C-alpha cells in the first residue's frame, strides 16, 4: 500500500523572503525618485549657468564698463 503525500493548498509563507523583496522594492523606488530629483536639479543648474557658457555675462560686463567710462567722461 502506498501512501499519498498531499501538497498543502497554501504553502507556508517565507517571511524573510517577503521582507527582503519589500525592502528591495522600497530601495529601488527611492533610487528612482531621488535620481529623477537629481536630474531635475541638474537641468535647472544647467539652465541657470547657460549664460556663462554662452559668454553673455562677459558681454554684459563689457557693456557696463563701457557705460561707466562714458559716464565718467561726460561728467568731466
PDB file of N, CA, C and O in Angstrom:
ATOM      1  N   UNK A   1       0.828  -1.169   0.000  1.00  0.00           N
ATOM      2  CA  UNK A   1       0.000   0.000   0.000  1.00  0.00           C
ATOM      3  C   UNK A   1       0.878   1.239   0.000  1.00  0.00           C
ATOM      4  O   UNK A   1       1.845   1.347   0.753  1.00  0.00           O
ATOM      5  N   UNK A   2       0.517   2.144  -0.848  1.00  0.00           N
ATOM      6  CA  UNK A   2       1.296   3.376  -0.997  1.00  0.00           C
ATOM      7  C   UNK A   2       0.563   4.529  -0.339  1.00  0.00           C
ATOM      8  O   UNK A   2      -0.649   4.694  -0.481  1.00  0.00           O
ATOM      9  N   UNK A   3       1.330   5.311   0.376  1.00  0.00           N
ATOM     10  CA  UNK A   3       0.712   6.491   0.989  1.00  0.00           C
ATOM     11  C   UNK A   3       0.915   7.690   0.072  1.00  0.00           C
ATOM     12  O   UNK A   3       1.975   7.865  -0.529  1.00  0.00           O
ATOM     13  N   UNK A   4      -0.094   8.483  -0.017  1.00  0.00           N
ATOM     14  CA  UNK A   4      -0.017   9.665  -0.867  1.00  0.00           C
ATOM     15  C   UNK A   4       0.313  10.886  -0.004  1.00  0.00           C
ATOM     16  O   UNK A   4      -0.336  11.163   1.005  1.00  0.00           O
ATOM     17  N   UNK A   5       1.339  11.593  -0.440  1.00  0.00           N
ATOM     18  CA  UNK A   5       1.696  12.831   0.248  1.00  0.00           C
ATOM     19  C   UNK A   5       0.989  13.970  -0.467  1.00  0.00           C
ATOM     20  O   UNK A   5       1.212  14.208  -1.654  1.00  0.00           O
ATOM     21  N   UNK A   6       0.184  14.629   0.227  1.00  0.00           N
ATOM     22  CA  UNK A   6      -0.556  15.721  -0.394  1.00  0.00           C
ATOM     23  C   UNK A   6       0.215  17.024  -0.242  1.00  0.00           C
ATOM     24  O   UNK A   6       0.872  17.271   0.770  1.00  0.00           O
ATOM     25  N   UNK A   7       0.117  17.828  -1.250  1.00  0.00           N
ATOM     26  CA  UNK A   7       0.746  19.158  -1.236  1.00  0.00           C
ATOM     27  C   UNK A   7      -0.252  20.097  -0.595  1.00  0.00           C
ATOM     28  O   UNK A   7      -1.418  20.121  -0.989  1.00  0.00           O
ATOM     29  N   UNK A   8       0.185  20.874   0.391  1.00  0.00           N
ATOM     30  CA  UNK A   8      -0.761  21.783   1.032  1.00  0.00           C
ATOM     31  C   UNK A   8      -1.250  22.845   0.049  1.00  0.00           C
ATOM     32  O   UNK A   8      -0.499  23.301  -0.813  1.00  0.00           O
ATOM     33  N   UNK A   9      -2.497  23.226   0.187  1.00  0.00           N
ATOM     34  CA  UNK A   9      -3.065  24.235  -0.706  1.00  0.00           C
ATOM     35  C   UNK A   9      -2.395  25.597  -0.516  1.00  0.00           C
ATOM     36  O   UNK A   9      -2.197  26.334  -1.482  1.00  0.00           O
ATOM     37  N   UNK A  10      -2.056  25.921   0.700  1.00  0.00           N
ATOM     38  CA  UNK A  10      -1.394  27.189   0.998  1.00  0.00           C
ATOM     39  C   UNK A  10      -0.059  26.888   1.669  1.00  0.00           C
ATOM     40  O   UNK A  10       0.000  26.653   2.876  1.00  0.00           O
ATOM     41  N   UNK A  11       1.013  26.898   0.875  1.00  0.00           N
ATOM     42  CA  UNK A  11       2.312  26.590   1.493  1.00  0.00           C
ATOM     43  C   UNK A  11       2.680  27.681   2.507  1.00  0.00           C
ATOM     44  O   UNK A  11       2.191  28.807   2.413  1.00  0.00           O
ATOM     45  N   UNK A  12       3.518  27.356   3.449  1.00  0.00           N
ATOM     46  CA  UNK A  12       3.888  28.357   4.456  1.00  0.00           C
ATOM     47  C   UNK A  12       4.597  29.554   3.796  1.00  0.00           C
ATOM     48  O   UNK A  12       5.314  29.405   2.807  1.00  0.00           O
ATOM     49  N   UNK A  13       4.379  30.709   4.359  1.00  0.00           N
ATOM     50  CA  UNK A  13       4.956  31.941   3.797  1.00  0.00           C
ATOM     51  C   UNK A  13       6.376  32.110   4.321  1.00  0.00           C
ATOM     52  O   UNK A  13       6.628  32.014   5.522  1.00  0.00           O
ATOM     53  N   UNK A  14       7.277  32.359   3.417  1.00  0.00           N
ATOM     54  CA  UNK A  14       8.666  32.623   3.793  1.00  0.00           C
ATOM     55  C   UNK A  14       8.772  34.121   4.082  1.00  0.00           C
ATOM     56  O   UNK A  14       8.993  34.923   3.175  1.00  0.00           O
ATOM     57  N   UNK A  15       8.612  34.488   5.351  1.00  0.00           N
ATOM     58  CA  UNK A  15       8.563  35.910   5.724  1.00  0.00           C
ATOM     59  C   UNK A  15       9.876  36.624   5.487  1.00  0.00           C
ATOM     60  O   UNK A  15       9.875  37.826   5.221  1.00  0.00           O
ATOM     61  N   UNK A  16      10.986  35.933   5.573  1.00  0.00           N
ATOM     62  CA  UNK A  16      12.264  36.598   5.317  1.00  0.00           C
ATOM     63  C   UNK A  16      12.379  36.996   3.845  1.00  0.00           C
ATOM     64  O   UNK A  16      12.927  38.051   3.528  1.00  0.00           O
ATOM     65  N   UNK A  17      11.866  36.157   2.950  1.00  0.00           N
ATOM     66  CA  UNK A  17      11.883  36.499   1.532  1.00  0.00           C
ATOM     67  C   UNK A  17      10.929  37.662   1.254  1.00  0.00           C
ATOM     68  O   UNK A  17      11.246  38.560   0.473  1.00  0.00           O
ATOM     69  N   UNK A  18       9.776  37.640   1.890  1.00  0.00           N
ATOM     70  CA  UNK A  18       8.809  38.726   1.717  1.00  0.00           C
ATOM     71  C   UNK A  18       9.415  40.041   2.202  1.00  0.00           C
ATOM     72  O   UNK A  18       9.294  41.064   1.529  1.00  0.00           O
ATOM     73  N   UNK A  19      10.060  40.020   3.352  1.00  0.00           N
ATOM     74  CA  UNK A  19      10.677  41.231   3.901  1.00  0.00           C
ATOM     75  C   UNK A  19      11.803  41.724   3.001  1.00  0.00           C
ATOM     76  O   UNK A  19      11.947  42.927   2.787  1.00  0.00           O
ATOM     77  N   UNK A  20      12.605  40.796   2.473  1.00  0.00           N
ATOM     78  CA  UNK A  20      13.696  41.190   1.587  1.00  0.00           C
ATOM     79  C   UNK A  20      13.163  41.834   0.318  1.00  0.00           C
ATOM     80  O   UNK A  20      13.653  42.885  -0.096  1.00  0.00           O
ATOM     81  N   UNK A  21      12.168  41.219  -0.301  1.00  0.00           N
ATOM     82  CA  UNK A  21      11.610  41.771  -1.538  1.00  0.00           C
ATOM     83  C   UNK A  21      10.941  43.124  -1.290  1.00  0.00           C
ATOM     84  O   UNK A  21      11.032  44.025  -2.124  1.00  0.00           O
ATOM     85  N   UNK A  22      10.278  43.264  -0.159  1.00  0.00           N
ATOM     86  CA  UNK A  22       9.652  44.545   0.187  1.00  0.00           C
ATOM     87  C   UNK A  22      10.716  45.624   0.356  1.00  0.00           C
ATOM     88  O   UNK A  22      10.572  46.724  -0.176  1.00  0.00           O
ATOM     89  N   UNK A  23      11.782  45.319   1.091  1.00  0.00           N
ATOM     90  CA  UNK A  23      12.862  46.295   1.306  1.00  0.00           C
ATOM     91  C   UNK A  23      13.572  46.621  -0.002  1.00  0.00           C
ATOM     92  O   UNK A  23      13.929  47.775  -0.242  1.00  0.00           O
ATOM     93  N   UNK A  24      13.777  45.623  -0.843  1.00  0.00           N
ATOM     94  CA  UNK A  24      14.430  45.869  -2.127  1.00  0.00           C
ATOM     95  C   UNK A  24      13.570  46.763  -3.017  1.00  0.00           C
ATOM     96  O   UNK A  24      14.095  47.637  -3.708  1.00  0.00           O
ATOM     97  N   UNK A  25      12.263  46.552  -3.005  1.00  0.00           N
ATOM     98  CA  UNK A  25      11.399  47.391  -3.840  1.00  0.00           C
ATOM     99  C   UNK A  25      11.366  48.829  -3.327  1.00  0.00           C
ATOM    100  O   UNK A  25      11.318  49.768  -4.121  1.00  0.00           O
ATOM    101  N   UNK A  26      11.391  49.007  -2.000  1.00  0.00           N
ATOM    102  CA  UNK A  26      11.434  50.355  -1.431  1.00  0.00           C
ATOM    103  C   UNK A  26      12.749  51.038  -1.805  1.00  0.00           C
ATOM    104  O   UNK A  26      12.767  52.228  -2.119  1.00  0.00           O
ATOM    105  N   UNK A  27      13.836  50.293  -1.772  1.00  0.00           N
ATOM    106  CA  UNK A  27      15.144  50.847  -2.129  1.00  0.00           C
ATOM    107  C   UNK A  27      15.179  51.286  -3.586  1.00  0.00           C
ATOM    108  O   UNK A  27      15.657  52.377  -3.897  1.00  0.00           O
ATOM    109  N   UNK A  28      14.681  50.452  -4.469  1.00  0.00           N
ATOM    110  CA  UNK A  28      14.663  50.799  -5.900  1.00  0.00           C
ATOM    111  C   UNK A  28      13.770  52.007  -6.147  1.00  0.00           C
ATOM    112  O   UNK A  28      14.115  52.884  -6.940  1.00  0.00           O
ATOM    113  N   UNK A  29      12.629  52.058  -5.474  1.00  0.00           N
ATOM    114  CA  UNK A  29      11.749  53.222  -5.622  1.00  0.00           C
ATOM    115  C   UNK A  29      12.450  54.493  -5.149  1.00  0.00           C
ATOM    116  O   UNK A  29      12.291  55.548  -5.763  1.00  0.00           O
ATOM    117  N   UNK A  30      13.209  54.407  -4.084  1.00  0.00           N
ATOM    118  CA  UNK A  30      13.979  55.565  -3.605  1.00  0.00           C
ATOM    119  C   UNK A  30      15.023  55.994  -4.602  1.00  0.00           C
ATOM    120  O   UNK A  30      15.211  57.191  -4.823  1.00  0.00           O
ATOM    121  N   UNK A  31      15.714  55.034  -5.219  1.00  0.00           N
ATOM    122  CA  UNK A  31      16.712  55.382  -6.239  1.00  0.00           C
ATOM    123  C   UNK A  31      16.060  56.093  -7.412  1.00  0.00           C
ATOM    124  O   UNK A  31      16.589  57.085  -7.914  1.00  0.00           O
ATOM    125  N   UNK A  32      14.922  55.594  -7.846  1.00  0.00           N
ATOM    126  CA  UNK A  32      14.226  56.214  -8.981  1.00  0.00           C
ATOM    127  C   UNK A  32      13.781  57.623  -8.617  1.00  0.00           C
ATOM    128  O   UNK A  32      13.969  58.554  -9.400  1.00  0.00           O
ATOM    129  N   UNK A  33      13.193  57.788  -7.437  1.00  0.00           N
ATOM    130  CA  UNK A  33      12.692  59.097  -7.017  1.00  0.00           C
ATOM    131  C   UNK A  33      13.832  60.104  -6.900  1.00  0.00           C
ATOM    132  O   UNK A  33      13.763  61.193  -7.470  1.00  0.00           O
ATOM    133  N   UNK A  34      14.880  59.740  -6.161  1.00  0.00           N
ATOM    134  CA  UNK A  34      15.971  60.678  -5.947  1.00  0.00           C
ATOM    135  C   UNK A  34      16.800  60.876  -7.211  1.00  0.00           C
ATOM    136  O   UNK A  34      17.392  61.939  -7.403  1.00  0.00           O
ATOM    137  N   UNK A  35      16.848  59.875  -8.062  1.00  0.00           N
ATOM    138  CA  UNK A  35      17.532  60.042  -9.345  1.00  0.00           C
ATOM    139  C   UNK A  35      16.817  61.050 -10.221  1.00  0.00           C
ATOM    140  O   UNK A  35      17.456  61.886 -10.859  1.00  0.00           O
ATOM    141  N   UNK A  36      15.495  60.978 -10.255  1.00  0.00           N
ATOM    142  CA  UNK A  36      14.718  61.942 -11.042  1.00  0.00           C
ATOM    143  C   UNK A  36      14.849  63.337 -10.454  1.00  0.00           C
ATOM    144  O   UNK A  36      14.926  64.320 -11.191  1.00  0.00           O
ATOM    145  N   UNK A  37      14.873  63.427  -9.136  1.00  0.00           N
ATOM    146  CA  UNK A  37      15.030  64.721  -8.474  1.00  0.00           C
ATOM    147  C   UNK A  37      16.410  65.309  -8.783  1.00  0.00           C
ATOM    148  O   UNK A  37      16.532  66.510  -9.027  1.00  0.00           O
ATOM    149  N   UNK A  38      17.425  64.486  -8.773  1.00  0.00           N
ATOM    150  CA  UNK A  38      18.774  64.940  -9.105  1.00  0.00           C
ATOM    151  C   UNK A  38      18.874  65.385 -10.550  1.00  0.00           C
ATOM    152  O   UNK A  38      19.554  66.364 -10.856  1.00  0.00           O
ATOM    153  N   UNK A  39      18.203  64.675 -11.434  1.00  0.00           N
ATOM    154  CA  UNK A  39      18.191  65.041 -12.851  1.00  0.00           C
ATOM    155  C   UNK A  39      17.534  66.406 -13.034  1.00  0.00           C
ATOM    156  O   UNK A  39      18.017  67.226 -13.815  1.00  0.00           O
ATOM    157  N   UNK A  40      16.448  66.652 -12.327  1.00  0.00           N
ATOM    158  CA  UNK A  40      15.765  67.951 -12.415  1.00  0.00           C
ATOM    159  C   UNK A  40      16.655  69.071 -11.896  1.00  0.00           C
ATOM    160  O   UNK A  40      16.705  70.151 -12.484  1.00  0.00           O
ATOM    161  N   UNK A  41      17.358  68.816 -10.794  1.00  0.00           N
ATOM    162  CA  UNK A  41      18.270  69.825 -10.254  1.00  0.00           C
ATOM    163  C   UNK A  41      19.394  70.122 -11.230  1.00  0.00           C
ATOM    164  O   UNK A  41      19.796  71.276 -11.380  1.00  0.00           O
ATOM    165  N   UNK A  42      19.903  69.100 -11.891  1.00  0.00           N
ATOM    166  CA  UNK A  42      20.974  69.288 -12.865  1.00  0.00           C
ATOM    167  C   UNK A  42      20.487  70.125 -14.037  1.00  0.00           C
ATOM    168  O   UNK A  42      21.202  71.017 -14.494  1.00  0.00           O
ATOM    169  N   UNK A  43      19.285  69.854 -14.529  1.00  0.00           N
ATOM    170  CA  UNK A  43      18.742  70.639 -15.636  1.00  0.00           C
ATOM    171  C   UNK A  43      18.544  72.096 -15.237  1.00  0.00           C
ATOM    172  O   UNK A  43      18.801  72.999 -16.033  1.00  0.00           O
ATOM    173  N   UNK A  44      18.086  72.330 -14.000  1.00  0.00           N
ATOM    174  CA  UNK A  44      17.910  73.699 -13.513  1.00  0.00           C
ATOM    175  C   UNK A  44      19.249  74.408 -13.419  1.00  0.00           C
ATOM    176  O   UNK A  44      19.364  75.573 -13.800  1.00  0.00           O
ATOM    177  N   UNK A  45      20.254  73.721 -12.920  1.00  0.00           N
ATOM    178  CA  UNK A  45      21.587  74.307 -12.813  1.00  0.00           C
ATOM    179  C   UNK A  45      22.156  74.627 -14.184  1.00  0.00           C
ATOM    180  O   UNK A  45      22.754  75.686 -14.373  1.00  0.00           O
ATOM    181  N   UNK A  46      21.977  73.724 -15.147  1.00  0.00           N
ATOM    182  CA  UNK A  46      22.463  73.976 -16.499  1.00  0.00           C
ATOM    183  C   UNK A  46      21.756  75.174 -17.129  1.00  0.00           C
ATOM    184  O   UNK A  46      22.381  75.966 -17.834  1.00  0.00           O
ATOM    185  N   UNK A  47      20.456  75.307 -16.876  1.00  0.00           N
ATOM    186  CA  UNK A  47      19.720  76.450 -17.429  1.00  0.00           C
ATOM    187  C   UNK A  47      20.201  77.758 -16.813  1.00  0.00           C
ATOM    188  O   UNK A  47      20.296  78.773 -17.503  1.00  0.00           O
ATOM    189  N   UNK A  48      20.503  77.736 -15.523  1.00  0.00           N
ATOM    190  CA  UNK A  48      20.977  78.960 -14.862  1.00  0.00           C
ATOM    191  C   UNK A  48      22.380  79.346 -15.288  1.00  0.00           C
ATOM    192  O   UNK A  48      22.697  80.534 -15.343  1.00  0.00           O
ATOM    193  N   UNK A  49      23.218  78.384 -15.588  1.00  0.00           N
ATOM    194  CA  UNK A  49      24.600  78.683 -15.955  1.00  0.00           C
ATOM    195  C   UNK A  49      24.815  78.779 -17.460  1.00  0.00           C
ATOM    196  O   UNK A  49      25.945  78.980 -17.905  1.00  0.00           O
ATOM    197  N   UNK A  50      23.764  78.640 -18.245  1.00  0.00           N
ATOM    198  CA  UNK A  50      23.895  78.727 -19.703  1.00  0.00           C
ATOM    199  C   UNK A  50      24.452  80.078 -20.155  1.00  0.00           C
ATOM    200  O   UNK A  50      25.277  80.094 -21.068  1.00  0.00           O
ATOM    201  N   UNK A  51      24.049  81.219 -19.567  1.00  0.00           N
ATOM    202  CA  UNK A  51      24.648  82.491 -19.987  1.00  0.00           C
ATOM    203  C   UNK A  51      26.162  82.523 -19.775  1.00  0.00           C
ATOM    204  O   UNK A  51      26.878  83.160 -20.547  1.00  0.00           O
ATOM    205  N   UNK A  52      26.647  81.858 -18.757  1.00  0.00           N
ATOM    206  CA  UNK A  52      28.090  81.794 -18.556  1.00  0.00           C
ATOM    207  C   UNK A  52      28.753  81.028 -19.689  1.00  0.00           C
ATOM    208  O   UNK A  52      29.809  81.430 -20.177  1.00  0.00           O
ATOM    209  N   UNK A  53      28.147  79.940 -20.107  1.00  0.00           N
ATOM    210  CA  UNK A  53      28.710  79.135 -21.194  1.00  0.00           C
ATOM    211  C   UNK A  53      28.666  79.897 -22.515  1.00  0.00           C
ATOM    212  O   UNK A  53      29.563  79.757 -23.347  1.00  0.00           O
ATOM    213  N   UNK A  54      27.624  80.701 -22.708  1.00  0.00           N
ATOM    214  CA  UNK A  54      27.494  81.459 -23.956  1.00  0.00           C
ATOM    215  C   UNK A  54      28.387  82.689 -23.996  1.00  0.00           C
ATOM    216  O   UNK A  54      28.644  83.231 -25.071  1.00  0.00           O
ATOM    217  N   UNK A  55      28.864  83.136 -22.841  1.00  0.00           N
ATOM    218  CA  UNK A  55      29.662  84.350 -22.792  1.00  0.00           C
ATOM    219  C   UNK A  55      28.808  85.598 -22.663  1.00  0.00           C
ATOM    220  O   UNK A  55      29.322  86.707 -22.802  1.00  0.00           O
ATOM    221  N   UNK A  56      27.522  85.445 -22.403  1.00  0.00           N
ATOM    222  CA  UNK A  56      26.631  86.604 -22.287  1.00  0.00           C
ATOM    223  C   UNK A  56      27.014  87.486 -21.112  1.00  0.00           C
ATOM    224  O   UNK A  56      26.922  88.710 -21.205  1.00  0.00           O
ATOM    225  N   UNK A  57      27.440  86.891 -20.015  1.00  0.00           N
ATOM    226  CA  UNK A  57      27.798  87.686 -18.845  1.00  0.00           C
ATOM    227  C   UNK A  57      29.048  88.507 -19.100  1.00  0.00           C
ATOM    228  O   UNK A  57      29.164  89.622 -18.590  1.00  0.00           O
ATOM    229  N   UNK A  58      29.985  87.981 -19.876  1.00  0.00           N
ATOM    230  CA  UNK A  58      31.190  88.733 -20.218  1.00  0.00           C
ATOM    231  C   UNK A  58      30.805  89.941 -21.068  1.00  0.00           C
ATOM    232  O   UNK A  58      31.340  91.034 -20.883  1.00  0.00           O
ATOM    233  N   UNK A  59      29.874  89.738 -22.001  1.00  0.00           N
ATOM    234  CA  UNK A  59      29.424  90.849 -22.845  1.00  0.00           C
ATOM    235  C   UNK A  59      28.736  91.914 -22.004  1.00  0.00           C
ATOM    236  O   UNK A  59      28.924  93.107 -22.246  1.00  0.00           O
ATOM    237  N   UNK A  60      27.947  91.506 -21.026  1.00  0.00           N
ATOM    238  CA  UNK A  60      27.273  92.465 -20.150  1.00  0.00           C
ATOM    239  C   UNK A  60      28.302  93.239 -19.340  1.00  0.00           C
ATOM    240  O   UNK A  60      28.161  94.450 -19.170  1.00  0.00           O
ATOM    241  N   UNK A  61      29.325  92.572 -18.841  1.00  0.00           N
ATOM    242  CA  UNK A  61      30.369  93.262 -18.077  1.00  0.00           C
ATOM    243  C   UNK A  61      31.093  94.279 -18.951  1.00  0.00           C
ATOM    244  O   UNK A  61      31.421  95.369 -18.480  1.00  0.00           O
ATOM    245  N   UNK A  62      31.349  93.941 -20.224  1.00  0.00           N
ATOM    246  CA  UNK A  62      31.997  94.897 -21.137  1.00  0.00           C
ATOM    247  C   UNK A  62      31.096  96.090 -21.380  1.00  0.00           C
ATOM    248  O   UNK A  62      31.557  97.231 -21.410  1.00  0.00           O
ATOM    249  N   UNK A  63      29.802  95.823 -21.554  1.00  0.00           N
ATOM    250  CA  UNK A  63      28.858  96.920 -21.791  1.00  0.00           C
ATOM    251  C   UNK A  63      28.786  97.839 -20.577  1.00  0.00           C
ATOM    252  O   UNK A  63      28.749  99.061 -20.724  1.00  0.00           O
ATOM    253  N   UNK A  64      28.765  97.264 -19.392  1.00  0.00           N
ATOM    254  CA  UNK A  64      28.700  98.062 -18.164  1.00  0.00           C
ATOM    255  C   UNK A  64      29.974  98.896 -18.026  1.00  0.00           C
ATOM    256  O   UNK A  64      29.917 100.070 -17.660  1.00  0.00           O
ATOM    257  N   UNK A  65      31.125  98.282 -18.320  1.00  0.00           N
ATOM    258  CA  UNK A  65      32.383  99.026 -18.243  1.00  0.00           C
ATOM    259  C   UNK A  65      32.390 100.167 -19.253  1.00  0.00           C
ATOM    260  O   UNK A  65      32.851 101.265 -18.943  1.00  0.00           O
ATOM    261  N   UNK A  66      31.889  99.919 -20.448  1.00  0.00           N
ATOM    262  CA  UNK A  66      31.839 100.964 -21.467  1.00  0.00           C
ATOM    263  C   UNK A  66      30.914 102.094 -21.033  1.00  0.00           C
ATOM    264  O   UNK A  66      31.246 103.265 -21.215  1.00  0.00           O
ATOM    265  N   UNK A  67      29.759 101.762 -20.461  1.00  0.00           N
ATOM    266  CA  UNK A  67      28.802 102.781 -19.994  1.00  0.00           C
ATOM    267  C   UNK A  67      29.430 103.593 -18.853  1.00  0.00           C
ATOM    268  O   UNK A  67      29.307 104.817 -18.818  1.00  0.00           O
ATOM    269  N   UNK A  68      30.094 102.916 -17.938  1.00  0.00           N
ATOM    270  CA  UNK A  68      30.731 103.613 -16.815  1.00  0.00           C
ATOM    271  C   UNK A  68      31.795 104.581 -17.326  1.00  0.00           C
ATOM    272  O   UNK A  68      31.857 105.727 -16.882  1.00  0.00           O
ATOM    273  N   UNK A  69      32.635 104.123 -18.262  1.00  0.00           N
ATOM    274  CA  UNK A  69      33.665 105.009 -18.830  1.00  0.00           C
ATOM    275  C   UNK A  69      33.037 106.199 -19.534  1.00  0.00           C
ATOM    276  O   UNK A  69      33.522 107.325 -19.421  1.00  0.00           O
ATOM    277  N   UNK A  70      31.974 105.950 -20.249  1.00  0.00           N
ATOM    278  CA  UNK A  70      31.304 107.034 -20.986  1.00  0.00           C
ATOM    279  C   UNK A  70      30.700 108.055 -20.016  1.00  0.00           C
ATOM    280  O   UNK A  70      30.791 109.261 -20.247  1.00  0.00           O
ATOM    281  N   UNK A  71      30.085 107.573 -18.932  1.00  0.00           N
ATOM    282  CA  UNK A  71      29.508 108.491 -17.937  1.00  0.00           C
ATOM    283  C   UNK A  71      30.596 109.301 -17.236  1.00  0.00           C
ATOM    284  O   UNK A  71      30.415 110.488 -16.963  1.00  0.00           O
ATOM    285  N   UNK A  72      31.716 108.662 -16.950  1.00  0.00           N
ATOM    286  CA  UNK A  72      32.819 109.373 -16.300  1.00  0.00           C
ATOM    287  C   UNK A  72      33.398 110.439 -17.228  1.00  0.00           C
ATOM    288  O   UNK A  72      33.763 111.522 -16.769  1.00  0.00           O
ATOM    289  N   UNK A  73      33.485 110.152 -18.510  1.00  0.00           N
ATOM    290  CA  UNK A  73      33.989 111.151 -19.477  1.00  0.00           C
ATOM    291  C   UNK A  73      33.009 112.318 -19.609  1.00  0.00           C
ATOM    292  O   UNK A  73      33.407 113.481 -19.677  1.00  0.00           O
ATOM    293  N   UNK A  74      31.717 111.977 -19.645  1.00  0.00           N
ATOM    294  CA  UNK A  74      30.701 113.034 -19.794  1.00  0.00           C
ATOM    295  C   UNK A  74      30.635 113.900 -18.545  1.00  0.00           C
ATOM    296  O   UNK A  74      30.349 115.094 -18.641  1.00  0.00           O
ATOM    297  N   UNK A  75      30.893 113.327 -17.376  1.00  0.00           N
ATOM    298  CA  UNK A  75      30.827 114.086 -16.127  1.00  0.00           C
ATOM    299  C   UNK A  75      32.022 115.026 -16.006  1.00  0.00           C
ATOM    300  O   UNK A  75      31.934 116.044 -15.319  1.00  0.00           O
ATOM    301  N   UNK A  76      33.131 114.706 -16.656  1.00  0.00           N
ATOM    302  CA  UNK A  76      34.343 115.536 -16.539  1.00  0.00           C
ATOM    303  C   UNK A  76      34.272 116.802 -17.362  1.00  0.00           C
ATOM    304  O   UNK A  76      35.215 117.593 -17.361  1.00  0.00           O
TER     305      UNK A  76
END
